[in-house]
Amino acid sequence: MARRTCQNCKQVVDEVLTREGNKVIKSCPRCGYTFVSYEVGKGYIVPPRG
């Protein structure tokens, strides 16, 4: 897992990787901020909402 600085809570955290079917979500374990969300095999990244 990668360590990132969360833009929302300003802490350095290990990002949480969650898979829901073909969708992969990388988020902050403290506040739930979504770093990146994408579908496997689509060839592009969907920008996070919010």
mmCIF file of the N, C-alpha and C atoms, coordinates in Angstrom:
data_MODEL
# 
_entry.id   MODEL 
# 
loop_
_atom_site.group_PDB 
_atom_site.id 
_atom_site.type_symbol 
_atom_site.label_atom_id 
_atom_site.label_alt_id 
_atom_site.label_comp_id 
_atom_site.label_asym_id 
_atom_site.label_entity_id 
_atom_site.label_seq_id 
_atom_site.pdbx_PDB_ins_code 
_atom_site.Cartn_x 
_atom_site.Cartn_y 
_atom_site.Cartn_z 
_atom_site.occupancy 
_atom_site.B_iso_or_equiv 
_atom_site.pdbx_formal_charge 
_atom_site.auth_seq_id 
_atom_site.auth_comp_id 
_atom_site.auth_asym_id 
_atom_site.auth_atom_id 
_atom_site.pdbx_PDB_model_num 
ATOM 1   N N  . MET A 1 1  ? 0.833   -1.178 0.000   1.00 0.00 ? 1  MET A N  1 
ATOM 2   C CA . MET A 1 1  ? 0.000   0.000  0.000   1.00 0.00 ? 1  MET A CA 1 
ATOM 3   C C  . MET A 1 1  ? 0.880   1.245  0.000   1.00 0.00 ? 1  MET A C  1 
ATOM 4   N N  . ALA A 1 2  ? 0.359   2.278  -0.581  1.00 0.00 ? 2  ALA A N  1 
ATOM 5   C CA . ALA A 1 2  ? 1.097   3.534  -0.703  1.00 0.00 ? 2  ALA A CA 1 
ATOM 6   C C  . ALA A 1 2  ? 0.697   4.502  0.408   1.00 0.00 ? 2  ALA A C  1 
ATOM 7   N N  . ARG A 1 3  ? 1.645   5.339  0.799   1.00 0.00 ? 3  ARG A N  1 
ATOM 8   C CA . ARG A 1 3  ? 1.357   6.393  1.768   1.00 0.00 ? 3  ARG A CA 1 
ATOM 9   C C  . ARG A 1 3  ? 1.148   7.691  1.014   1.00 0.00 ? 3  ARG A C  1 
ATOM 10  N N  . ARG A 1 4  ? 0.092   8.393  1.362   1.00 0.00 ? 4  ARG A N  1 
ATOM 11  C CA . ARG A 1 4  ? -0.240  9.663  0.715   1.00 0.00 ? 4  ARG A CA 1 
ATOM 12  C C  . ARG A 1 4  ? -0.652  10.680 1.750   1.00 0.00 ? 4  ARG A C  1 
ATOM 13  N N  . THR A 1 5  ? -0.570  11.950 1.365   1.00 0.00 ? 5  THR A N  1 
ATOM 14  C CA . THR A 1 5  ? -1.097  13.025 2.187   1.00 0.00 ? 5  THR A CA 1 
ATOM 15  C C  . THR A 1 5  ? -2.524  13.302 1.723   1.00 0.00 ? 5  THR A C  1 
ATOM 16  N N  . CYS A 1 6  ? -3.454  13.169 2.632   1.00 0.00 ? 6  CYS A N  1 
ATOM 17  C CA . CYS A 1 6  ? -4.865  13.383 2.311   1.00 0.00 ? 6  CYS A CA 1 
ATOM 18  C C  . CYS A 1 6  ? -5.131  14.875 2.153   1.00 0.00 ? 6  CYS A C  1 
ATOM 19  N N  . GLN A 1 7  ? -5.824  15.247 1.091   1.00 0.00 ? 7  GLN A N  1 
ATOM 20  C CA . GLN A 1 7  ? -6.147  16.648 0.851   1.00 0.00 ? 7  GLN A CA 1 
ATOM 21  C C  . GLN A 1 7  ? -7.226  17.155 1.795   1.00 0.00 ? 7  GLN A C  1 
ATOM 22  N N  . ASN A 1 8  ? -8.001  16.241 2.342   1.00 0.00 ? 8  ASN A N  1 
ATOM 23  C CA . ASN A 1 8  ? -9.103  16.634 3.208   1.00 0.00 ? 8  ASN A CA 1 
ATOM 24  C C  . ASN A 1 8  ? -8.673  16.789 4.673   1.00 0.00 ? 8  ASN A C  1 
ATOM 25  N N  . CYS A 1 9  ? -8.033  15.755 5.246   1.00 0.00 ? 9  CYS A N  1 
ATOM 26  C CA . CYS A 1 9  ? -7.661  15.803 6.663   1.00 0.00 ? 9  CYS A CA 1 
ATOM 27  C C  . CYS A 1 9  ? -6.199  16.170 6.898   1.00 0.00 ? 9  CYS A C  1 
ATOM 28  N N  . LYS A 1 10 ? -5.397  16.345 5.818   1.00 0.00 ? 10 LYS A N  1 
ATOM 29  C CA . LYS A 1 10 ? -4.002  16.806 5.878   1.00 0.00 ? 10 LYS A CA 1 
ATOM 30  C C  . LYS A 1 10 ? -3.067  15.870 6.654   1.00 0.00 ? 10 LYS A C  1 
ATOM 31  N N  . GLN A 1 11 ? -3.403  14.584 6.758   1.00 0.00 ? 11 GLN A N  1 
ATOM 32  C CA . GLN A 1 11 ? -2.582  13.595 7.436   1.00 0.00 ? 11 GLN A CA 1 
ATOM 33  C C  . GLN A 1 11 ? -1.924  12.680 6.406   1.00 0.00 ? 11 GLN A C  1 
ATOM 34  N N  . VAL A 1 12 ? -0.740  12.138 6.727   1.00 0.00 ? 12 VAL A N  1 
ATOM 35  C CA . VAL A 1 12 ? -0.100  11.146 5.870   1.00 0.00 ? 12 VAL A CA 1 
ATOM 36  C C  . VAL A 1 12 ? -0.650  9.793  6.289   1.00 0.00 ? 12 VAL A C  1 
ATOM 37  N N  . VAL A 1 13 ? -1.318  9.103  5.366   1.00 0.00 ? 13 VAL A N  1 
ATOM 38  C CA . VAL A 1 13 ? -2.011  7.849  5.677   1.00 0.00 ? 13 VAL A CA 1 
ATOM 39  C C  . VAL A 1 13 ? -1.682  6.781  4.636   1.00 0.00 ? 13 VAL A C  1 
ATOM 40  N N  . ASP A 1 14 ? -1.904  5.511  5.001   1.00 0.00 ? 14 ASP A N  1 
ATOM 41  C CA . ASP A 1 14 ? -1.844  4.407  4.042   1.00 0.00 ? 14 ASP A CA 1 
ATOM 42  C C  . ASP A 1 14 ? -3.198  4.353  3.362   1.00 0.00 ? 14 ASP A C  1 
ATOM 43  N N  . GLU A 1 15 ? -3.221  4.458  2.031   1.00 0.00 ? 15 GLU A N  1 
ATOM 44  C CA . GLU A 1 15 ? -4.507  4.459  1.334   1.00 0.00 ? 15 GLU A CA 1 
ATOM 45  C C  . GLU A 1 15 ? -5.144  3.073  1.390   1.00 0.00 ? 15 GLU A C  1 
ATOM 46  N N  . VAL A 1 16 ? -6.465  3.040  1.474   1.00 0.00 ? 16 VAL A N  1 
ATOM 47  C CA . VAL A 1 16 ? -7.235  1.806  1.535   1.00 0.00 ? 16 VAL A CA 1 
ATOM 48  C C  . VAL A 1 16 ? -7.695  1.463  0.129   1.00 0.00 ? 16 VAL A C  1 
ATOM 49  N N  . LEU A 1 17 ? -7.448  0.236  -0.293  1.00 0.00 ? 17 LEU A N  1 
ATOM 50  C CA . LEU A 1 17 ? -7.846  -0.232 -1.613  1.00 0.00 ? 17 LEU A CA 1 
ATOM 51  C C  . LEU A 1 17 ? -9.099  -1.080 -1.458  1.00 0.00 ? 17 LEU A C  1 
ATOM 52  N N  . THR A 1 18 ? -10.190 -0.675 -2.126  1.00 0.00 ? 18 THR A N  1 
ATOM 53  C CA . THR A 1 18 ? -11.464 -1.384 -2.058  1.00 0.00 ? 18 THR A CA 1 
ATOM 54  C C  . THR A 1 18 ? -11.889 -1.781 -3.460  1.00 0.00 ? 18 THR A C  1 
ATOM 55  N N  . ARG A 1 19 ? -12.325 -3.036 -3.622  1.00 0.00 ? 19 ARG A N  1 
ATOM 56  C CA . ARG A 1 19 ? -12.807 -3.502 -4.924  1.00 0.00 ? 19 ARG A CA 1 
ATOM 57  C C  . ARG A 1 19 ? -14.290 -3.816 -4.831  1.00 0.00 ? 19 ARG A C  1 
ATOM 58  N N  . GLU A 1 20 ? -15.053 -3.278 -5.776  1.00 0.00 ? 20 GLU A N  1 
ATOM 59  C CA . GLU A 1 20 ? -16.483 -3.550 -5.881  1.00 0.00 ? 20 GLU A CA 1 
ATOM 60  C C  . GLU A 1 20 ? -16.747 -3.993 -7.308  1.00 0.00 ? 20 GLU A C  1 
ATOM 61  N N  . GLY A 1 21 ? -16.678 -5.301 -7.557  1.00 0.00 ? 21 GLY A N  1 
ATOM 62  C CA . GLY A 1 21 ? -16.811 -5.796 -8.925  1.00 0.00 ? 21 GLY A CA 1 
ATOM 63  C C  . GLY A 1 21 ? -15.605 -5.391 -9.739  1.00 0.00 ? 21 GLY A C  1 
ATOM 64  N N  . ASN A 1 22 ? -15.812 -4.664 -10.839 1.00 0.00 ? 22 ASN A N  1 
ATOM 65  C CA . ASN A 1 22 ? -14.716 -4.173 -11.671 1.00 0.00 ? 22 ASN A CA 1 
ATOM 66  C C  . ASN A 1 22 ? -14.193 -2.819 -11.201 1.00 0.00 ? 22 ASN A C  1 
ATOM 67  N N  . LYS A 1 23 ? -14.848 -2.192 -10.236 1.00 0.00 ? 23 LYS A N  1 
ATOM 68  C CA . LYS A 1 23 ? -14.475 -0.859 -9.785  1.00 0.00 ? 23 LYS A CA 1 
ATOM 69  C C  . LYS A 1 23 ? -13.481 -0.939 -8.637  1.00 0.00 ? 23 LYS A C  1 
ATOM 70  N N  . VAL A 1 24 ? -12.402 -0.139 -8.720  1.00 0.00 ? 24 VAL A N  1 
ATOM 71  C CA . VAL A 1 24 ? -11.374 -0.065 -7.682  1.00 0.00 ? 24 VAL A CA 1 
ATOM 72  C C  . VAL A 1 24 ? -11.390 1.346  -7.111  1.00 0.00 ? 24 VAL A C  1 
ATOM 73  N N  . ILE A 1 25 ? -11.415 1.448  -5.779  1.00 0.00 ? 25 ILE A N  1 
ATOM 74  C CA . ILE A 1 25 ? -11.457 2.741  -5.102  1.00 0.00 ? 25 ILE A CA 1 
ATOM 75  C C  . ILE A 1 25 ? -10.296 2.811  -4.121  1.00 0.00 ? 25 ILE A C  1 
ATOM 76  N N  . LYS A 1 26 ? -9.507  3.893  -4.193  1.00 0.00 ? 26 LYS A N  1 
ATOM 77  C CA . LYS A 1 26 ? -8.432  4.141  -3.241  1.00 0.00 ? 26 LYS A CA 1 
ATOM 78  C C  . LYS A 1 26 ? -8.857  5.337  -2.405  1.00 0.00 ? 26 LYS A C  1 
ATOM 79  N N  . SER A 1 27 ? -8.952  5.141  -1.073  1.00 0.00 ? 27 SER A N  1 
ATOM 80  C CA . SER A 1 27 ? -9.474  6.197  -0.221  1.00 0.00 ? 27 SER A CA 1 
ATOM 81  C C  . SER A 1 27 ? -8.678  6.326  1.074   1.00 0.00 ? 27 SER A C  1 
ATOM 82  N N  . CYS A 1 28 ? -8.963  7.408  1.799   1.00 0.00 ? 28 CYS A N  1 
ATOM 83  C CA . CYS A 1 28 ? -8.332  7.702  3.077   1.00 0.00 ? 28 CYS A CA 1 
ATOM 84  C C  . CYS A 1 28 ? -9.045  6.908  4.180   1.00 0.00 ? 28 CYS A C  1 
ATOM 85  N N  . PRO A 1 29 ? -8.296  6.187  5.048   1.00 0.00 ? 29 PRO A N  1 
ATOM 86  C CA . PRO A 1 29 ? -8.946  5.431  6.122   1.00 0.00 ? 29 PRO A CA 1 
ATOM 87  C C  . PRO A 1 29 ? -9.477  6.311  7.253   1.00 0.00 ? 29 PRO A C  1 
ATOM 88  N N  . ARG A 1 30 ? -8.987  7.540  7.393   1.00 0.00 ? 30 ARG A N  1 
ATOM 89  C CA . ARG A 1 30 ? -9.426  8.423  8.479   1.00 0.00 ? 30 ARG A CA 1 
ATOM 90  C C  . ARG A 1 30 ? -10.726 9.144  8.149   1.00 0.00 ? 30 ARG A C  1 
ATOM 91  N N  . CYS A 1 31 ? -10.784 9.804  6.975   1.00 0.00 ? 31 CYS A N  1 
ATOM 92  C CA . CYS A 1 31 ? -11.949 10.642 6.667   1.00 0.00 ? 31 CYS A CA 1 
ATOM 93  C C  . CYS A 1 31 ? -12.793 10.108 5.507   1.00 0.00 ? 31 CYS A C  1 
ATOM 94  N N  . GLY A 1 32 ? -12.283 9.132  4.743   1.00 0.00 ? 32 GLY A N  1 
ATOM 95  C CA . GLY A 1 32 ? -13.052 8.556  3.650   1.00 0.00 ? 32 GLY A CA 1 
ATOM 96  C C  . GLY A 1 32 ? -12.893 9.278  2.324   1.00 0.00 ? 32 GLY A C  1 
ATOM 97  N N  . TYR A 1 33 ? -11.989 10.260 2.239   1.00 0.00 ? 33 TYR A N  1 
ATOM 98  C CA . TYR A 1 33 ? -11.760 10.995 0.999   1.00 0.00 ? 33 TYR A CA 1 
ATOM 99  C C  . TYR A 1 33 ? -11.296 10.022 -0.094  1.00 0.00 ? 33 TYR A C  1 
ATOM 100 N N  . THR A 1 34 ? -11.858 10.110 -1.299  1.00 0.00 ? 34 THR A N  1 
ATOM 101 C CA . THR A 1 34 ? -11.505 9.234  -2.409  1.00 0.00 ? 34 THR A CA 1 
ATOM 102 C C  . THR A 1 34 ? -10.353 9.844  -3.194  1.00 0.00 ? 34 THR A C  1 
ATOM 103 N N  . PHE A 1 35 ? -9.186  9.163  -3.174  1.00 0.00 ? 35 PHE A N  1 
ATOM 104 C CA . PHE A 1 35 ? -8.030  9.615  -3.941  1.00 0.00 ? 35 PHE A CA 1 
ATOM 105 C C  . PHE A 1 35 ? -8.251  9.360  -5.422  1.00 0.00 ? 35 PHE A C  1 
ATOM 106 N N  . VAL A 1 36 ? -8.654  8.136  -5.767  1.00 0.00 ? 36 VAL A N  1 
ATOM 107 C CA . VAL A 1 36 ? -8.865  7.762  -7.159  1.00 0.00 ? 36 VAL A CA 1 
ATOM 108 C C  . VAL A 1 36 ? -9.880  6.627  -7.212  1.00 0.00 ? 36 VAL A C  1 
ATOM 109 N N  . SER A 1 37 ? -10.649 6.594  -8.312  1.00 0.00 ? 37 SER A N  1 
ATOM 110 C CA . SER A 1 37 ? -11.641 5.554  -8.536  1.00 0.00 ? 37 SER A CA 1 
ATOM 111 C C  . SER A 1 37 ? -11.605 5.202  -10.016 1.00 0.00 ? 37 SER A C  1 
ATOM 112 N N  . TYR A 1 38 ? -11.513 3.918  -10.326 1.00 0.00 ? 38 TYR A N  1 
ATOM 113 C CA . TYR A 1 38 ? -11.464 3.517  -11.729 1.00 0.00 ? 38 TYR A CA 1 
ATOM 114 C C  . TYR A 1 38 ? -12.050 2.123  -11.919 1.00 0.00 ? 38 TYR A C  1 
ATOM 115 N N  . GLU A 1 39 ? -12.400 1.818  -13.173 1.00 0.00 ? 39 GLU A N  1 
ATOM 116 C CA . GLU A 1 39 ? -12.896 0.496  -13.532 1.00 0.00 ? 39 GLU A CA 1 
ATOM 117 C C  . GLU A 1 39 ? -11.794 -0.264 -14.244 1.00 0.00 ? 39 GLU A C  1 
ATOM 118 N N  . VAL A 1 40 ? -11.559 -1.499 -13.833 1.00 0.00 ? 40 VAL A N  1 
ATOM 119 C CA . VAL A 1 40 ? -10.525 -2.328 -14.424 1.00 0.00 ? 40 VAL A CA 1 
ATOM 120 C C  . VAL A 1 40 ? -10.903 -2.648 -15.867 1.00 0.00 ? 40 VAL A C  1 
ATOM 121 N N  . GLY A 1 41 ? -9.957  -2.416 -16.790 1.00 0.00 ? 41 GLY A N  1 
ATOM 122 C CA . GLY A 1 41 ? -10.178 -2.746 -18.195 1.00 0.00 ? 41 GLY A CA 1 
ATOM 123 C C  . GLY A 1 41 ? -10.769 -1.629 -19.022 1.00 0.00 ? 41 GLY A C  1 
ATOM 124 N N  . LYS A 1 42 ? -11.123 -0.499 -18.427 1.00 0.00 ? 42 LYS A N  1 
ATOM 125 C CA . LYS A 1 42 ? -11.724 0.606  -19.181 1.00 0.00 ? 42 LYS A CA 1 
ATOM 126 C C  . LYS A 1 42 ? -10.685 1.473  -19.879 1.00 0.00 ? 42 LYS A C  1 
ATOM 127 N N  . GLY A 1 43 ? -9.468  1.556  -19.315 1.00 0.00 ? 43 GLY A N  1 
ATOM 128 C CA . GLY A 1 43 ? -8.401  2.338  -19.946 1.00 0.00 ? 43 GLY A CA 1 
ATOM 129 C C  . GLY A 1 43 ? -8.411  3.811  -19.598 1.00 0.00 ? 43 GLY A C  1 
ATOM 130 N N  . TYR A 1 44 ? -9.229  4.235  -18.647 1.00 0.00 ? 44 TYR A N  1 
ATOM 131 C CA . TYR A 1 44 ? -9.244  5.641  -18.220 1.00 0.00 ? 44 TYR A CA 1 
ATOM 132 C C  . TYR A 1 44 ? -9.597  5.706  -16.742 1.00 0.00 ? 44 TYR A C  1 
ATOM 133 N N  . ILE A 1 45 ? -9.288  6.831  -16.114 1.00 0.00 ? 45 ILE A N  1 
ATOM 134 C CA . ILE A 1 45 ? -9.556  7.025  -14.690 1.00 0.00 ? 45 ILE A CA 1 
ATOM 135 C C  . ILE A 1 45 ? -10.727 7.978  -14.523 1.00 0.00 ? 45 ILE A C  1 
ATOM 136 N N  . VAL A 1 46 ? -11.662 7.604  -13.663 1.00 0.00 ? 46 VAL A N  1 
ATOM 137 C CA . VAL A 1 46 ? -12.817 8.443  -13.350 1.00 0.00 ? 46 VAL A CA 1 
ATOM 138 C C  . VAL A 1 46 ? -12.429 9.363  -12.205 1.00 0.00 ? 46 VAL A C  1 
ATOM 139 N N  . PRO A 1 47 ? -12.504 10.702 -12.384 1.00 0.00 ? 47 PRO A N  1 
ATOM 140 C CA . PRO A 1 47 ? -12.114 11.617 -11.309 1.00 0.00 ? 47 PRO A CA 1 
ATOM 141 C C  . PRO A 1 47 ? -13.051 11.479 -10.097 1.00 0.00 ? 47 PRO A C  1 
ATOM 142 N N  . PRO A 1 48 ? -12.521 11.669 -8.875  1.00 0.00 ? 48 PRO A N  1 
ATOM 143 C CA . PRO A 1 48 ? -13.356 11.533 -7.687  1.00 0.00 ? 48 PRO A CA 1 
ATOM 144 C C  . PRO A 1 48 ? -14.397 12.642 -7.597  1.00 0.00 ? 48 PRO A C  1 
ATOM 145 N N  . ARG A 1 49 ? -15.527 12.313 -6.993  1.00 0.00 ? 49 ARG A N  1 
ATOM 146 C CA . ARG A 1 49 ? -16.590 13.307 -6.795  1.00 0.00 ? 49 ARG A CA 1 
ATOM 147 C C  . ARG A 1 49 ? -16.397 13.962 -5.457  1.00 0.00 ? 49 ARG A C  1 
ATOM 148 N N  . GLY A 1 50 ? -16.782 15.217 -5.377  1.00 0.00 ? 50 GLY A N  1 
ATOM 149 C CA . GLY A 1 50 ? -16.751 15.891 -4.076  1.00 0.00 ? 50 GLY A CA 1 
ATOM 150 C C  . GLY A 1 50 ? -15.704 16.845 -3.978  1.00 0.00 ? 50 GLY A C  1 
# 
